[in-house]
Amino acid sequence: MWELITIPLLTGAAALCFGKTTFSEEHRIVQQLFEQYHISVKDGKEHRYPKLVRECKSTKRIKLIYHTPLALEEKTLRTLQQVLSVTLNQEVNVSFKKWLIIEISKHKMPSYVSYQDVPYRKGWMVPLGKNHQGWQFHHFDHTPHTTISGTTRFGKTVMMKVMMTYLIEHHPWNAQFIIIDLKGGLEFDRYKNLQQVKWVASNPKEALYVLEQVQKDMKERMERFKHQGWSNIVDTPLSQRLFILIDEAAQLMPEKFMEKEEKKHLAHCQSILSEIARIGGALGVRLVYGTQYPTSNVLNGSIKQNADLKISFRLGSDYASKVAIDAYGAETLPSDIKGRALIKTHEVKEVQVPYLNHEEIWKRIGGYEIAKQTVMPNETGEDYVHLG
Ligand SMILES: Nc1ncnc2c1ncn2[C@@H]1O[C@H](COP(=O)(O)OP(=O)(O)OP(=O)(O)O)[C@@H](O)[C@H]1O
């Protein structure tokens, strides 16, 4: 039995109805699932199931539209989507907007896509992945901040490297990066030699130092914006953007067992990150905030509210999925396919993220490696290279 939310007014239903007498095999399977999963309302002794009012078929997909006496809860929709995808072995999308809409794509979701096949896009775009609708891109000037969640080994770091490689390939003189790699600094160590990379912080102390520099520079930039009468970098002649990639944001969370000083340190990092999330976007700073542990602490209010793109690879529970992307579904992503993700903006889409290995990355961007002196921050921060 589904849970009740609202009773939609089904005015105009007649206008959508077709006098169909023969139904597709897909509709027959959907009906069986309604019965099997008790997607019905009891009316006396009778069970009332969603009723098919329209069926549209094309060479690419089948769209089934049902009239339901009551709205369906998101969890019910996700279950239906998952079971139908497995039963039909096709890509299925289930949504509810006054009508229950089931779209079945005739194309299968790719289980692997290569970075080499990613098409070119102009502007501050990065590829997120491919599905039956084609390549899905993200525009960092439209939506400056993003979160990436996912259980270990499903593709968060690869996705960050895909973003970085694409940005460097397409904006070699204007993309700048600060990498906060708190997984021992191993993943991004070589990146510190790239001319576009200002800093690779590999521990919380370095992270705080570099975030303080960003905060200082944001203040200066704010004054300049006020002076020029600018409100957003996208409307200015400034062509550089600063990307702050954080690989394992949970490492920046203060914990009970920590020393007082360490807790203070991390709380300061958190407050700067919140400030960047709130005001950095307009000033040209873009946050990519990755974590294995999407809890309400790690994805705190201002990070989540200001990250209008939320990405999630497979997660362990529906609760974690809800925290990560404000929707269920990441818990039902296939456990045997790496790089499969849900991307959430105003709607949720499933994609296969392009894969890019180490050799390919350095073949593409290795030419930007320069000999840099590794300097440890001093007290005054004078060794820091300022933002453009
Ligand atoms: N898009 C992809 N397509 C195919 N395989 C992938 C993809 N992304 C990741 N993989 C495979 O999964 C492995 C783990 O990926 P990655 O290092 O990105 O995981 P992670 O989520 O960052 O893990 P952790 O949180 O433990 O660091 C990669 O080494 C690669 O073999």
Ligand as a Chemical Component Dictionary entry (heavy atoms), coordinates in Angstrom:
data_LIG
# 
_chem_comp.id                   LIG 
_chem_comp.type                 NON-POLYMER 
_chem_comp.pdbx_formal_charge   0 
_chem_comp.three_letter_code    LIG 
# 
loop_
_chem_comp_atom.comp_id 
_chem_comp_atom.atom_id 
_chem_comp_atom.alt_atom_id 
_chem_comp_atom.type_symbol 
_chem_comp_atom.charge 
_chem_comp_atom.model_Cartn_x 
_chem_comp_atom.model_Cartn_y 
_chem_comp_atom.model_Cartn_z 
_chem_comp_atom.pdbx_ordinal 
LIG N1  N1  N 0 33.800 6.346 -14.549 1  
LIG C1  C1  C 0 34.387 5.176 -14.352 2  
LIG N2  N2  N 0 34.304 4.214 -15.296 3  
LIG C2  C2  C 0 34.905 3.007 -15.097 4  
LIG N3  N3  N 0 35.602 2.681 -13.996 5  
LIG C3  C3  C 0 35.725 3.605 -13.028 6  
LIG C4  C4  C 0 35.112 4.899 -13.155 7  
LIG N4  N4  N 0 35.384 5.603 -12.044 8  
LIG C5  C5  C 0 36.119 4.808 -11.260 9  
LIG N5  N5  N 0 36.337 3.610 -11.835 10 
LIG C6  C6  C 0 37.109 2.475 -11.269 11 
LIG O1  O1  O 0 36.925 2.481 -9.860  12 
LIG C7  C7  C 0 38.167 2.675 -9.189  13 
LIG C8  C8  C 0 37.950 3.563 -7.972  14 
LIG O2  O2  O 0 37.596 4.865 -8.384  15 
LIG P1  P1  P 0 37.929 6.138 -7.489  16 
LIG O3  O3  O 0 39.345 6.116 -7.032  17 
LIG O4  O4  O 0 37.481 7.325 -8.247  18 
LIG O5  O5  O 0 36.969 5.857 -6.245  19 
LIG P2  P2  P 0 36.608 6.807 -5.024  20 
LIG O6  O6  O 0 35.120 6.850 -4.988  21 
LIG O7  O7  O 0 37.329 8.088 -5.104  22 
LIG O8  O8  O 0 37.133 5.928 -3.818  23 
LIG P3  P3  P 0 37.693 6.426 -2.392  24 
LIG O9  O9  O 0 36.571 7.173 -1.740  25 
LIG O10 O10 O 0 38.063 5.176 -1.696  26 
LIG O11 O11 O 0 38.867 7.288 -2.714  27 
LIG C9  C9  C 0 39.089 3.282 -10.241 28 
LIG O12 O12 O 0 40.434 2.959 -9.980  29 
LIG C10 C10 C 0 38.598 2.649 -11.524 30 
LIG O13 O13 O 0 39.167 1.376 -11.701 31 
# 
loop_
_chem_comp_bond.comp_id 
_chem_comp_bond.atom_id_1 
_chem_comp_bond.atom_id_2 
_chem_comp_bond.value_order 
_chem_comp_bond.pdbx_ordinal 
LIG N1  C1  SING 1  
LIG C1  N2  SING 2  
LIG C1  C4  DOUB 3  
LIG N2  C2  DOUB 4  
LIG C2  N3  SING 5  
LIG N3  C3  DOUB 6  
LIG C3  C4  SING 7  
LIG C3  N5  SING 8  
LIG C4  N4  SING 9  
LIG N4  C5  DOUB 10 
LIG C5  N5  SING 11 
LIG N5  C6  SING 12 
LIG C6  O1  SING 13 
LIG C6  C10 SING 14 
LIG O1  C7  SING 15 
LIG C7  C8  SING 16 
LIG C7  C9  SING 17 
LIG C8  O2  SING 18 
LIG O2  P1  SING 19 
LIG P1  O3  DOUB 20 
LIG P1  O4  SING 21 
LIG P1  O5  SING 22 
LIG O5  P2  SING 23 
LIG P2  O6  DOUB 24 
LIG P2  O7  SING 25 
LIG P2  O8  SING 26 
LIG O8  P3  SING 27 
LIG P3  O9  DOUB 28 
LIG P3  O10 SING 29 
LIG P3  O11 SING 30 
LIG C9  O12 SING 31 
LIG C9  C10 SING 32 
LIG C10 O13 SING 33 
# 
